[in-house]
Amino acid sequence: MTTNHDIRFAIDPVSASTMNTEELRDHFLVNDLFVPGAVNWTYTHYDRMAVGSAAPDGKALALETIKPTGTENFLDRRELIAANIGEAGTITVDGKDYAVGSRDMLYVGMGAKDVKFAGDGAKFYLLSAPAHASHPTVLIKQGDAKRLDLGSQETANERSIFQFVNADSVKTCQLVVGLTSFAPGSVWNTMPAHIHDRRMEAYLYFDLKPDAFVVHLMGEPDETRHLIVRNEEAVLSPPWSIHSGAGTGAYTFIWAMAGDNVDYTDVEKIGMDELL
């Protein structure tokens, strides 16, 4: 098996405002996820969030440590969430197997030593942040997630938000994770927009057809930029940036946050008249 990683350093808003398309993509877009037979990580300097993937291809993949964590085992000082966006698979944590179906997520607490990902066709999207305490491993199915229905057909943002991991459900140190799906004909996500200075966020866009994409909006409210994001690509969103977008067709996305608190509602709303 192969474990790969790269590092993304934190970018300030003034620097981001001067970047061209290629530079924005180099710093904020995560692509080449879900390579068969590999575990890939992007280690960020935004709240030390690590965004990655594990795509088993005939044999189990182990969660190996990477140099940026500075620890003998990957989860010695970290927690992990694995979200399966592919076919049903299995995650083994210190000898215990968890059947992780499509759209299920598994939380793994700090201190787990032996973690393996298995299942032909499974695609595990991985999210990890530093931890200060060890919490139990928990399997969360989409049907068990807290559901919020927001938006409207008139504004093309009628959507269902599934809060898999938040302050009212699974106990974590930092991670807050969920999934958003759309009603037929709706394409706008997270609009009206917001920012949250106390947390970074990452978006994984998937369920996009080959010729479809999402126009992801980022940047400060009065200095916005955009990224063209295709199927199974992720975007890193700094705490100072909005994170919103619209697709050319149907799609789903997983959002994940790490930072100073786990209060889902701790945001600064941006008025529609404030965006430039």
PEWO-V607048 format. One record per helix or strand of 3 or more residues. SS is the DSSP state (a for helix, b for strand). FROM is the first residue (numbers start at 1). LEN is the number of residues. Records with the same first field share a line. If there is no record, write none. Layout:
# PEWO-V607048
SS=FROM-LEN, FROM-LEN
This chain:
# PEWO-V607048
b=2-7, 38-7, 50-5, 78-7, 89-5, 96-5, 105-4, 115-4, 124-7, 138-3, 146-5, 159-7, 176-7, 199-8, 214-7, 223-7, 233-5, 244-4, 252-8
a=13-5, 21-8, 67-3, 142-3, 272-3
